[in-house]
Amino acid sequence: MLGRLILLIVLVGAVLWFLRWFARTPPERVARMLRRSLLWGAVGVLVLLAVSGRLHPLFAALTAAVPLVIRILNLLRLAPAIQQVMRALGLSGIPGVTAGAGRTSLIRTRFLELTLDQASGAMDGRVLEGPHRGRRLSTLSLEQLLELLSLCRREDARSAAVLEAYLGRVRDRDWRTHAGEGAGTGPPPADAAMTREEALSILGLAQGASRDEIRAAHRRLMQRFHPDRGGSDYLAARINAAKRLLLGG
């Protein structure tokens, strides 16, 4: 009885730790960890089945599942057509179902154009100026990103703040050990001049967005890109500034 109680306490503690880690960890890092866990879990299951001599039933089940997988893939191919039909019928914006789906926020500086996916929390960007002009940030090595960061720090503080936000989100904190002096030197003032068009772009909204849509977009972005959730102080400041401008203070 005592052994079962200890096991239950350990299990509950592990679940609570996982939930806390899941809530505080950026989505990209969670996805990487889950992929690795699934991979090694699958390897472990295959090894266990091989040792116990139970691989044959597994192969039989996989063979039986092939026709079902093919049917699912065929249905997935129809997904774009189904979405077009729903949009044509005006059903793509059903409240609570597709709200925020596919919305992308855009933050543009002299050197960078950073995109924020409001649904997944993914972050990427495009280089607008410099040696890597036209390339996606996700295609650059850490060394190339740090070279770009050094250039941004010399030429444009806002581009540097945006790139630091990207590095902190996608590269975790390992980039700071290679960045040298000046890493995380603080963002530019949050009250920098912002046009209405820029504010709409940051919140991923179109002209004519309602006050409720503005608040909802702001809430989605802060849930994904708050500093406590893998975002940065600079991103949070720009998101808040966009909301204030569009709502008139």
N, C-alpha and C positions, 0 to 999 in steps of 0.2 A: 504493500500500500504506500509506504514512504517513497519507494522508488518511483511509482507512478506520479505521485504528487510533485516530486522534484522534476520529473520529465515534463509535466504540465507547466510548471513555473518557467522552466527553461524555454519551452515552446512559446508561451505567451510573451516572454521577454524578447524572444527573437522576432516575433511578429510585430511587436511595438517598435523595436529598433528598425525593422525594415520599413514600416510606415513612416517613421520620422525621417529616415534616409531618403525615401522616395519623395517626400514632400519638399525636401531641401535641396535635392540634386537636380541639376539641369537636365532636361529631357534627352539631350544627345548622349550624356553620360549614362543615364538610365538605360537607353536603348543599347549602347555598347555592352554594358554589363549583362543585360538580359540575353543578348545574342551569344555572348561567351558562355553564360550559364547553360543556355539551351544546348549549345554545341557540346560542351563537356558532359552535360547530363545525358545527351543522346549517345555519346561515346561510351559512357559508363553503363548505360542500359544494354548496348550491343555487346560489350565485354561480358556482362553478367549473363546475358542470354546464351552467348557462345560457351561460357564455362559450364552452364547448367544444361546445355544441349537442347535449348528451346528456340533456336533460330528458325527452324522449318515452319512452325506455325506463324511466325512473324512474316516470313516471306510470302506465305499463302495469303495472309491478311492484306499485305501490300498489293499483291496481284489483284485481289478482289476489289481493292479501292481504286485501281487505275481508271476504270470507266467513269466512276463518280468524279474523280479529279478532272478528267477531260470535259465532262459536262459543266463543272463549275467554271473552268477556264473559258468555255464557250459563252457562258452567261456573262462573265466579266467583260468579254469583248463587246457585249451589247450595252455596257454601262454608259458610254458616252451618248449613244443614241437615246437611251432612256432619259438621261439628264436633259438632252435637248427637248424632248417631248414635254417633260415636266416644266422646263422654262417657258415653252410655248404656251402651256396651259396656265402659266402663272402660279405654279405650285412649288417653285424652287425656293421660295422665301417663307415657308411655313414657320411661324414663331416656335422657337424651342427645338426645331429640328435641324435647320441649316444655318441658323444665325451664326455669323462669323466664319462659316466654312469657306476656305479658299481665300480669305482676306489677307492681303499682304501690305505691310507698312513699309514706307520708304524714307530713309534719312540720307540726304545728299549733302556732301561737303565738297571742298575743292578737289580732293584726291580720291574720294570714295563715294560709292552709292551703296548703302547698306540696306538689305531687305530683311524684314522680320515677319515670319509666318505666325499669324495670330492663333491658328489652330494647334499647330504642333510645337511652336516655340523655336523652330529651326531658324538659323541665322546664316546668311551668306552675303556676298557683296561683289561689286565690280570695281576695278581700278580705273579711274577716269584720267589720271595724269601720272607721269613718271615712267620708269623703266618697264613696268609691268602693265602698262596701259591696255585696257580691253580684256584683261584676264580676270577670272573669278578668284575670289579669295580662297575658296576651297581647293583650288588647283595649285596654290603656292605652297612651297615648303616652309617650315618654321624659319629657316635662315632667310628666305626671301621676304617673309612677312616682317621679320625684325629689321631688315634693310629698309623696307617700306615705312616701318614705324619710325626709324631714325630720320628719314626724309621728312615725314609728316611733322615730327617734333621740331625740326628746323624751320619748316615753311608754313605749317598751318596747324594750330593747336586743336582745332575742332576735328580735323581729320585724324589726328593722333588719338583724341579721346574716343572716337568711333572705332578705330582699329584696336585700341586697348579693350574696348567692350567686346569686340569680336573674339580677340585672343583669349580673354578671360572666360568667355562662354564656350568656345569650341576647343581650346587647348587647355582647359582647366587653369591651373596656376603654374604649370611647368615652364611657361614662356618667360616668367619673371626671372627665373634663374639664369636665363640667357640674355635678357634684355639689357643688363648693365645699369648704369646710373641713370636715374630719371624715370624708372618704371613706376607707373601709378602716381604721377606727380600731381594729380588733381585735374578735374575737368574744367573747361572754360566756363564763364558765368552762364547760369541757366537762363537769365533774362535777356539773352541776345535777341536782336531783332528777328522777327519771324512773320512771314506773310501768311495770309489766310490759306493760300494754295499749299504752302509748305505744311501748315498745321493739318490740313485735310490729308495730305500725303503721309504724314507721320502716323495718323490714326487710321489710314487705309479707307478713307471715306470719299464720296463724290460730292460735288456741289449740291447744295440743297439738303444735306443730311439734317435730320431732326435732332433736337436736343437729347432725346432718348437714345438715338443711335450714337451720338457723340459720347455720352456717358457709358454706353455699353462697350464701345470700342476701347475707350480708356480703361475700363475695368478689365477687359480681356488682356490688353497689353501689360497692365501692371501685374496681373496674375502670372504672366509668362516671363516678364523681363524686370521685375522688381529686383533690387540688389540682393535681397535675401534668397532669391530663386534663380541665381545665375546671371542676372542682368548687371547693370552698373548704375552708379549715381548719375552719370551723364545721360544715359538713355532715359532713366526715370524722370530726370529734370526736363528733358525735351518733350516727353509724353505729357507730363503735367502742364507744361507751358502751352502745348497745342490745345489741350482741353480748355485752359483758361481763356485763350484767345477766341476760340470758337464759341464759347459760352458767354463771352463778354465779361470775363472776370470771374 
